[in-house]
């Protein structure tokens, strides 16, 4: 079995396919707005915005983990795992564990104080997987987001208050 490796620009086509597969699994099939061009420029430009690891089976990328640095006011520099995806046909074959191992090793090597990520509350197999690995699934926290429309509406409301 191949070991996880740093993704290359050439891997981004397959990475995008895995992202879209995850969106379908998470019941958001039309939510993916990122493009191949954006993945390539954001991940492999002068100032990469993320680091991506992939794992292959029979010379085909079947899993990926995408991470980036954040800053915690409580801890300092932390690593955010945006997505860990294994193609449905390859689940249960230890690829997810290998990718998570790689992310944790990477986090340790760059000296972060914490690695964090989100998991959907209905995704019990993923929750069980992460808890088995020793992760603390914080069920008392909610994810808060503003999408593009929310940003625009927020700013319009700010302007109205001024």
Secondary structure by P-SEA (a helix, b strand, c coil): ccccccccccaaaaaaaaaaaaaaaacccccccccaaaaaaacccccccbbbbbbbcccccccbbbbbbbbbccccbbbbcccccccccccccaaaaaaaaaaaaaaaaaccccccccccccaaaaaaaaaaacccccccbbbbbccaaaaaaaaaaaaaac
